[in-house]
Amino acid sequence: MEQTKSRLEKLAEAGAKTATEYRISLWSSWLFGLAAYMFVFTNKLLNLDELAGLFGKGETVSSGRWGLALTSFIFPDYSMPWINGLICILLLSVSICLIIGIFEIKKPILQVLLSGLIIAFPSQAVTFAYMFTCAPYALSALFAVWSVYLVTKGGKGRYIAAVVLLCLSVSIYQAYFTLSVSLCVVYFIMQTLRGREIKSIITDGLRCILSVILALAVYFVINKAVMHFAAVEYNSYATAAWNSDIKSILGGIRVAFTAFFGYFLKGHYHLAPTVFSMAVHTLLAVVIAVPVVTWFIKCRDNARKILLLALIIVFPLSVNCIYIISSQRHTLMLLSFTSVYVLAACLLEELDFKRLRGAALVCMGLILVCNIFYSNRLYLKMKLEYEEAYGFYSSIVTRVKSAEGYDNDTMLIITGDANELVYHADEIDTSDIVGIMEGLLNIYSRSDFLRYYIGYDYNPVDWDAWGALDAMGEVEKMPVFPYDGSVKKFGDFMVVKLG
């Protein structure tokens, strides 16, 4: 008698079947992911936020990220590079499989290149500087892509689920809704090229727009309720980010278009991280434009041509729609640019490129190589920054503990910062990359670094008692570290003057 399979067994079989179907994308994602990120997965690299986020998720509800707070029930509050990194690669590889499925990309070489370009994209490289939130962010990206998958498949139940998923995505990290929007635009560009009925394209397009609006509306309602019951207000970072008036919103739309071309021509936000990469990106754009222009010339359906032109014009705005609502932009927020590679892969799959196909594939391969090199260069800089900071502050702790009058009751005060006293491996310039910056430590992060990485758990400073000493005049006369007299005790306070 044949046994009835349990739901778990059926689910496992479905998962195995799906993994087999998308094995090229899965293997490519893991291969290129490890090539790009093995270094950061096997080292404890730091930035300012990572220092404070070793045992937490950072700012959550006060940044409008109530979903990020909830992920603590899924991803423990430990910033573990290897485990968090593997979780990220797993979630991102599933997202890539969904993208392959949405756009029905069949050619193995395109699956390989697209998987690599998404997994090793500079935005993701910067995300791993925030190892304490990288797994939730990957989940946010998965939810954003999944919502597009459900919307494009149609059906009332899928539509509702897509709204819920996009709402959850935004609640973890607000910027990733742009990934959903840009993928939807790519989807309708391809539907237009494939000859689908214009009326149905417009109808489904309006449904997609409505789903994004509903998801954002639900998010804001829940967010307002959460902040009310938690008695929390937006932090300064969040309040500074929002475009709240018509002028700033219109300005954001203008910048969204200009910045898109700036990625190719000027390397804005390091999405094309080198001059060579910018040139190859530009060449790829030119190559994929040729068959599109040819299609326009041959097409006799004016309504379809107008629709396609409108979608192409809207595409840069969809990639950069975060610019409309936010005045703060950096590499981490711009994962939606990967939709450019999705569009390129779809066009290579669909249109007749003849001899240009090889040139486009070479361009995509070179971009992938550049991105893998770039991510490893960033992590080398982070490693050097850590070693420099560790050596410098270890010498400070040694001087403090050996200074005259030091005892277990001593409170430590460090004035100034070490930026001008420590070499920052300027051969690798990261001065304008948020998250991977020159000068690892400042007043905000110093205490965590001394406690968790140097092992010096000094006493909390009694600032009222320090003020009563009225010693600032004497401190100003002290020489700068490491010269004699730069470490000096005043009452129960040991002062180190860095600048």
VEXKOLLO-877398 format. One record per residue (C-alpha): residue number from 0; x, y, z. Coordinates in pm, 1 decimal, decimal comma, m for minus. Layout:
resi/u/v/w
NUM/X/Y/Z
...
REM end
This chain:
resi/u/v/w
0/0,0/0,0/0,0
1/145,5/333,3/m107,0
2/207,1/574,2/177,8
3/74,0/927,9/151,0
4/353,5/1184,1/146,0
5/356,1/1442,7/420,9
6/341,6/1812,5/345,9
7/705,2/1842,6/453,2
8/809,7/1571,4/207,7
9/617,2/1736,3/m73,7
10/777,9/2068,6/11,6
11/1123,5/1909,0/12,2
12/1060,6/1750,5/m326,8
13/939,7/2081,1/m470,1
14/1248,0/2251,7/m331,1
15/1479,0/1991,0/m481,1
16/1305,6/2022,8/m818,2
17/1338,6/2401,5/m810,1
18/1704,9/2381,4/m707,4
19/1769,8/2148,9/m1000,8
20/1590,3/2381,2/m1242,0
21/1788,3/2683,6/m1125,6
22/2115,2/2503,1/m1048,7
23/2318,1/2722,6/m1286,0
24/2206,4/3042,1/m1111,0
25/2253,2/2890,1/m765,5
26/2604,6/2761,3/m834,8
27/2702,5/3086,1/m1007,1
28/2572,0/3295,4/m717,6
29/2771,7/3095,6/m464,5
30/3088,6/3084,8/m675,4
31/3097,0/3456,1/m750,9
32/2968,0/3542,7/m404,1
33/3255,2/3361,8/m235,9
34/3506,0/3511,6/m481,9
35/3384,9/3859,5/m394,3
36/3321,8/3818,6/m21,5
37/3526,6/3531,8/123,6
38/3768,3/3783,9/276,8
39/3498,0/3973,6/465,1
40/3330,9/3645,4/568,4
41/3650,6/3516,4/729,4
42/3769,6/3837,8/895,7
43/3605,6/4066,2/1150,3
44/3614,4/4393,1/957,0
45/3476,5/4709,7/1110,1
46/3317,2/5042,7/1039,0
47/3169,6/5296,5/1281,6
48/2825,2/5133,4/1298,4
49/2964,2/4780,0/1307,0
50/3156,6/4869,3/1623,7
51/2831,3/4959,0/1798,4
52/2627,5/4680,5/1634,6
53/2827,8/4381,3/1751,9
54/2532,8/4257,2/1962,3
55/2233,2/4425,9/1803,0
56/2060,0/4550,8/1489,5
57/2142,4/4919,7/1540,3
58/1872,1/5184,7/1505,0
59/1544,5/5011,4/1420,3
60/1209,8/5165,3/1518,7
61/1353,6/5517,2/1543,6
62/1468,5/5481,6/1179,8
63/1125,9/5359,0/1068,0
64/1258,1/5000,9/1047,1
65/1021,3/4808,2/1272,5
66/1064,9/4505,2/1047,7
67/1439,1/4514,8/1115,2
68/1363,5/4491,2/1487,2
69/1144,2/4185,9/1423,4
70/1425,2/4008,1/1236,8
71/1602,9/3962,8/1570,4
72/1366,9/3668,4/1617,9
73/1504,3/3514,1/1296,9
74/1866,2/3631,0/1290,7
75/2026,9/3640,6/1638,4
76/2182,2/3968,8/1749,8
77/2540,9/3860,9/1693,0
78/2751,8/4007,8/1415,6
79/2905,8/3681,3/1297,7
80/3074,0/3728,8/957,7
81/3079,9/3369,7/834,0
82/2724,2/3273,6/937,0
83/2564,3/3605,0/839,3
84/2756,8/3604,7/513,9
85/2639,5/3257,3/415,5
86/2279,4/3347,5/502,6
87/2310,3/3652,5/279,2
88/2442,4/3453,8/m16,1
89/2161,5/3200,0/29,2
90/1886,9/3465,5/36,6
91/2036,4/3661,4/m252,7
92/2076,2/3346,9/m463,1
93/1704,8/3273,9/m412,6
94/1627,9/3631,7/m519,2
95/1833,6/3579,6/m834,6
96/1646,7/3257,1/m913,5
97/1318,6/3447,6/m882,2
98/1450,3/3711,5/m1124,1
99/1555,4/3439,8/m1370,3
100/1204,7/3296,7/m1340,0
101/1025,1/3630,3/m1380,5
102/1205,8/3712,1/m1703,1
103/1237,3/3355,0/m1831,3
104/1608,5/3382,7/m1902,9
105/1703,9/3047,2/m2053,2
106/2056,7/3086,8/m2192,1
107/2308,8/2941,5/m1942,4
108/2574,1/3207,2/m2011,8
109/2323,5/3482,5/m1933,9
110/2216,6/3308,2/m1613,9
111/2580,0/3282,2/m1505,8
112/2668,6/3644,1/m1582,6
113/2349,2/3792,0/m1440,4
114/2387,8/3592,7/m1118,0
115/2742,4/3718,8/m1077,3
116/2658,0/4079,7/m1158,4
117/2379,8/4090,5/m899,7
118/2559,6/3900,1/m623,4
119/2889,5/4093,3/m660,1
120/2734,7/4436,5/m714,1
121/2907,9/4724,4/m526,1
122/2594,1/4799,4/m320,1
123/2612,1/4447,8/m179,9
124/2985,9/4482,2/m121,4
125/2919,5/4788,3/94,1
126/2633,5/4609,4/273,6
127/2885,9/4362,8/413,9
128/3055,1/4651,0/593,0
129/2739,3/4640,0/807,0
130/2768,0/4271,8/892,7
131/2525,0/4307,7/1183,7
132/2237,1/4393,4/945,8
133/2344,4/4221,7/622,5
134/2120,9/3915,0/667,9
135/1802,9/4119,5/731,3
136/1889,2/4341,7/433,9
137/1922,0/4034,4/211,5
138/1580,3/3923,3/336,4
139/1444,7/4267,9/248,4
140/1583,1/4232,9/m104,1
141/1426,6/3885,5/m133,2
142/1086,2/4018,1/m26,3
143/1113,7/4301,2/m281,8
144/1192,2/4060,0/m567,1
145/935,0/3807,5/m449,1
146/665,2/4076,0/m458,0
147/744,5/4139,1/m825,2
148/731,1/3765,6/m897,8
149/382,7/3740,8/m745,5
150/246,5/4053,1/m914,1
151/364,2/3938,8/m1257,0
152/202,6/3597,4/m1210,3
153/m137,0/3759,0/m1151,2
154/m427,8/3661,5/m927,3
155/m595,6/3837,0/m634,2
156/m427,9/3624,1/m367,6
157/m81,5/3678,3/m518,5
158/m151,2/4050,3/m547,9
159/m234,2/4077,9/m176,3
160/71,4/3870,8/m85,1
161/289,7/4097,9/m301,7
162/166,8/4405,8/m113,5
163/243,5/4238,1/220,5
164/591,8/4130,8/108,5
165/684,4/4474,7/m21,8
166/557,1/4632,1/300,6
167/779,3/4395,1/500,6
168/1073,5/4471,1/271,7
169/1038,3/4844,2/330,4
170/1002,3/4790,9/705,1
171/1346,6/4627,5/710,7
172/1524,8/4868,1/475,2
173/1330,4/5140,7/298,2
174/1555,2/5177,3/m7,2
175/1485,9/4834,5/m155,3
176/1135,9/4917,2/m278,5
177/1318,2/5075,0/m574,1
178/1433,7/4725,8/m673,6
179/1069,7/4619,6/m708,2
180/978,1/4929,0/m907,8
181/1269,6/4902,2/m1150,8
182/1218,2/4527,6/m1207,9
183/851,6/4595,4/m1286,9
184/952,5/4851,9/m1549,4
185/1196,4/4602,7/m1704,4
186/918,2/4342,6/m1707,7
187/682,2/4570,2/m1899,4
188/956,2/4675,2/m2140,8
189/1004,8/4310,6/m2228,8
190/631,2/4245,0/m2249,4
191/603,5/4532,7/m2497,0
192/888,3/4393,8/m2709,0
193/736,1/4044,8/m2702,4
194/412,7/4171,6/m2857,9
195/175,5/4143,9/m2564,9
196/m151,6/4333,6/m2598,5
197/m98,0/4699,1/m2506,7
198/m419,2/4728,9/m2307,9
199/m323,2/4439,4/m2079,6
200/26,4/4582,4/m2032,4
201/m118,2/4916,2/m1922,0
202/m372,4/4744,7/m1695,4
203/m107,2/4530,8/m1526,6
204/123,8/4831,5/m1505,6
205/m140,1/5025,7/m1315,2
206/m184,2/4728,0/m1083,1
207/190,2/4729,1/m1012,7
208/185,0/5100,9/m937,6
209/m112,7/5053,8/m708,5
210/57,1/4764,4/m529,3
211/362,6/4979,5/m453,3
212/143,0/5266,3/m329,9
213/m61,4/5029,5/m111,8
214/251,0/4867,0/30,2
215/402,5/5204,0/120,3
216/71,0/5324,3/266,2
217/36,6/5012,4/484,0
218/398,3/5050,7/590,9
219/350,2/5413,0/698,9
220/29,1/5332,9/890,0
221/195,1/5047,2/1078,1
222/508,6/5253,6/1132,8
223/309,8/5539,2/1285,7
224/129,7/5297,9/1517,2
225/452,9/5124,2/1621,5
226/627,3/5453,7/1699,3
227/321,3/5574,2/1894,6
228/298,3/5265,8/2115,7
229/676,3/5244,3/2155,4
230/687,4/5615,9/2245,9
231/972,1/5664,8/1998,4
232/1042,1/5953,3/1761,4
233/1246,1/5952,8/1440,5
234/1618,3/5990,5/1500,2
235/1812,0/6276,2/1341,7
236/1937,1/6057,6/1055,0
237/1583,7/5960,5/953,8
238/1436,3/6311,1/979,2
239/1719,8/6454,3/772,0
240/1664,3/6198,5/495,9
241/1304,9/6267,3/391,3
242/1210,7/6503,5/110,1
243/904,5/6666,5/264,9
244/809,6/6947,2/23,7
245/721,3/6976,1/m344,3
246/1041,3/7159,4/m433,8
247/1266,7/6890,3/m288,2
248/1056,7/6613,8/m447,5
249/1076,7/6775,1/m792,0
250/1448,4/6828,3/m738,1
251/1479,4/6460,1/m651,2
252/1311,7/6362,6/m979,4
253/1554,5/6579,0/m1175,3
254/1857,5/6436,1/m994,6
255/1724,0/6081,6/m1043,1
256/1763,8/6118,9/m1419,5
257/2097,9/6299,8/m1417,4
258/2250,1/6064,3/m1159,8
259/2153,8/5759,5/m1367,5
260/2378,6/5871,6/m1651,3
261/2636,0/5982,3/m1396,7
262/2676,9/5618,1/m1293,7
263/2804,7/5540,4/m1644,8
264/2998,0/5857,8/m1718,6
265/3125,9/5982,9/m1383,3
266/3121,5/5680,8/m1154,8
267/2868,4/5826,4/m910,4
268/2847,2/5627,6/m585,7
269/3098,7/5372,3/m720,7
270/2835,6/5164,3/m901,7
271/3087,9/5155,9/m1184,8
272/3386,0/5168,1/m948,5
273/3675,5/5233,3/m1189,7
274/3734,7/5433,2/m1507,5
275/3764,6/5105,2/m1694,4
276/3433,7/4985,3/m1550,3
277/3263,1/5311,4/m1650,9
278/3391,3/5267,3/m2007,0
279/3270,4/4906,3/m2023,4
280/2930,0/5002,9/m1878,7
281/2896,9/5272,3/m2143,3
282/2996,6/5029,3/m2418,5
283/2740,8/4775,4/m2292,9
284/2468,3/5043,3/m2298,3
285/2557,8/5133,1/m2657,1
286/2565,0/4769,0/m2768,1
287/2223,0/4680,5/m2623,4
288/2076,6/5003,8/m2763,2
289/2151,0/4899,0/m3123,2
290/1888,1/4621,4/m3157,6
291/1635,0/4832,4/m2965,5
292/1679,7/5114,7/m3216,6
293/1653,4/4857,2/m3497,1
294/1328,3/4732,9/m3346,8
295/1192,9/5089,9/m3342,6
296/1276,8/5131,6/m3710,3
297/1112,9/4804,9/m3814,3
298/804,9/4825,0/m3590,0
299/488,7/4949,5/m3761,6
300/275,3/4965,3/m3446,7
301/299,6/5331,1/m3339,6
302/109,5/5276,8/m3015,6
303/357,3/5002,8/m2914,5
304/651,0/5224,9/m3006,8
305/512,8/5508,8/m2792,5
306/459,5/5273,1/m2497,4
307/810,8/5132,4/m2524,6
308/961,9/5479,6/m2550,0
309/767,7/5590,6/m2241,1
310/889,0/5288,0/m2044,9
311/1251,1/5347,1/m2149,4
312/1224,2/5710,3/m2038,6
313/1072,8/5606,6/m1706,0
314/1336,1/5337,4/m1645,9
315/1608,8/5569,0/m1502,8
316/1349,6/5718,1/m1267,3
317/1242,0/5370,6/m1154,2
318/1602,7/5279,4/m1074,5
319/1649,5/5600,1/m876,3
320/1301,3/5655,4/m732,0
321/1457,9/5659,7/m383,7
322/1581,2/6006,8/m486,0
323/1220,9/6130,0/m487,6
324/1163,1/6064,2/m118,8
325/1515,3/6081,0/23,7
326/1784,5/6347,2/15,4
327/2048,5/6103,4/140,8
328/2192,9/5869,2/m121,5
329/2488,6/5636,9/m118,7
330/2606,5/5309,9/m266,1
331/2424,9/5092,8/m12,0
332/2086,7/5230,6/m121,1
333/2126,4/5169,2/m494,6
334/2087,2/4793,7/m537,0
335/1812,6/4874,7/m789,5
336/2082,3/4955,3/m1047,2
337/2116,5/4579,5/m1095,0
338/1794,5/4611,0/m1298,9
339/2019,3/4751,9/m1572,7
340/2191,7/4413,1/m1594,4
341/1856,0/4235,4/m1586,0
342/1738,7/4449,0/m1879,9
343/2061,7/4378,6/m2068,6
344/2025,1/4001,7/m2013,5
345/1659,9/4009,4/m2123,7
346/1742,0/4201,8/m2441,3
347/2025,0/3961,8/m2521,9
348/1782,5/3673,7/m2473,2
349/1504,5/3827,1/m2683,3
350/1643,4/4043,8/m2964,2
351/1866,8/3970,3/m3261,1
352/2215,8/4096,9/m3175,0
353/2408,4/3903,2/m3440,7
354/2778,0/3979,8/m3392,5
355/2712,3/4228,5/m3111,0
356/2601,8/3954,1/m2870,8
357/2960,0/3845,2/m2807,4
358/3067,2/4203,8/m2735,3
359/2781,8/4245,0/m2485,5
360/2869,9/3919,9/m2306,7
361/3236,3/4023,6/m2283,7
362/3131,2/4359,8/m2136,6
363/2917,1/4189,6/m1872,9
364/3202,4/3954,0/m1787,3
365/3449,7/4241,0/m1750,7
366/3209,4/4433,8/m1526,3
367/3177,2/4124,9/m1307,0
368/3554,9/4090,0/m1278,5
369/3585,3/4460,8/m1190,4
370/3323,4/4427,0/m916,4
371/3492,5/4123,7/m760,4
372/3825,5/4305,2/m760,8
373/3661,8/4618,2/m618,8
374/3497,0/4441,2/m326,0
375/3822,1/4273,5/m224,9
376/4002,9/4606,8/m248,2
377/3746,9/4763,0/m12,6
378/3791,2/4484,2/238,9
379/4168,9/4511,5/224,5
380/4129,9/4878,4/318,7
381/3897,8/4787,5/606,0
382/4148,3/4528,8/728,4
383/4431,0/4782,2/721,7
384/4213,9/5039,7/900,2
385/4141,9/4788,3/1174,8
386/4506,4/4689,4/1216,9
387/4612,4/5054,7/1231,5
388/4344,6/5143,8/1486,2
389/4422,9/4836,0/1694,9
390/4794,1/4915,0/1708,6
391/4738,2/5284,0/1783,6
392/4483,8/5240,8/2061,1
393/4671,3/4947,6/2213,6
394/4965,5/5183,7/2262,5
395/4730,4/5439,1/2422,0
396/4594,3/5183,1/2669,1
397/4949,6/5076,0/2754,0
398/5046,3/5439,2/2823,3
399/4732,8/5494,4/3033,3
400/4788,9/5188,6/3249,9
401/5156,1/5273,7/3305,5
402/5092,5/5643,4/3377,6
403/5158,2/5777,4/3727,1
404/4851,4/5754,8/3950,6
405/4656,8/5500,2/3745,2
406/4433,2/5263,8/3944,4
407/4111,1/5065,1/3899,0
408/3895,4/5368,4/3981,6
409/4049,1/5583,9/3708,3
410/3810,3/5726,5/3449,0
411/3950,2/5774,4/3098,7
412/3891,8/6085,3/2886,6
413/4031,5/6102,4/2533,0
414/4020,0/6444,0/2367,0
415/4043,9/6498,7/1992,6
416/4071,8/6220,0/1735,7
417/4345,7/6012,6/1580,1
418/4278,5/6083,8/1212,1
419/4591,5/6291,7/1168,3
420/4801,7/6062,1/1387,9
421/4736,1/5732,3/1206,6
422/4822,2/5644,0/847,1
423/4512,9/5535,0/651,3
424/4656,2/5344,3/352,1
425/4574,0/5628,7/114,9
426/4673,5/5411,2/m181,4
427/4316,2/5276,2/m154,6
428/4086,9/5577,5/m158,9
429/3754,9/5516,8/19,2
430/3698,6/5871,8/142,3
431/3359,3/5912,5/m28,0
432/3217,7/5564,0/32,4
433/2961,8/5557,0/313,4
434/3031,9/5264,2/543,7
435/3393,3/5219,2/434,6
436/3557,3/5542,9/530,2
437/3886,1/5700,3/627,2
438/3944,2/5701,5/1002,6
439/3773,5/5407,8/1169,8
440/3726,3/5561,6/1512,8
441/3569,2/5877,1/1652,3
442/3397,6/5983,7/1974,7
443/3089,4/5782,8/1874,8
444/3270,4/5451,4/1827,9
445/3583,0/5473,8/2043,2
446/3445,7/5329,5/2367,2
447/3309,4/5018,7/2190,8
448/3641,1/4964,6/2015,3
449/3838,7/4989,9/2339,7
450/3597,6/4758,9/2517,7
451/3537,6/4485,8/2259,3
452/3857,0/4486,5/2052,4
453/4132,0/4617,9/2279,8
454/3983,1/4458,1/2590,5
455/3997,1/4771,2/2805,2
456/3666,7/4812,9/2990,9
457/3722,1/5149,4/3153,5
458/3492,5/5314,6/3405,6
459/3206,0/5540,9/3288,2
460/3301,2/5907,6/3305,9
461/3133,7/6122,7/3571,0
462/3107,0/6437,8/3361,2
463/2970,9/6649,6/3648,3
464/3276,1/6562,8/3857,7
465/3501,3/6637,3/3559,0
466/3339,3/6976,4/3510,3
467/3387,7/7056,5/3878,5
468/3763,3/7002,7/3840,4
469/3781,8/7290,6/3590,1
470/4088,2/7130,3/3429,8
471/4033,0/7219,6/3064,5
472/4283,0/7502,6/3081,9
473/4552,8/7256,2/3187,4
474/4443,5/7007,3/2921,9
475/4486,5/7269,8/2650,0
476/4848,2/7314,4/2756,8
477/4922,5/6941,0/2722,7
478/5125,1/6823,9/2419,9
479/4960,1/6594,5/2163,7
480/5000,7/6218,7/2186,9
481/5249,2/6040,7/2175,4
482/5476,5/6308,3/2329,2
483/5563,8/6315,4/2698,8
484/5290,4/6482,7/2897,9
485/5012,7/6387,9/2652,3
486/4877,0/6138,6/2910,9
487/4812,0/6297,6/3247,9
488/4593,5/6236,7/3552,8
489/4362,5/6500,1/3701,7
490/4193,4/6375,0/4017,7
491/4023,5/6046,3/3927,6
492/4049,3/6121,5/3553,6
493/4322,1/6010,1/3313,8
494/4331,5/6242,5/3011,8
495/4481,6/6149,8/2674,6
496/4518,0/6440,1/2433,0
497/4506,3/6338,6/2066,4
498/4445,0/6685,5/1926,8
REM end
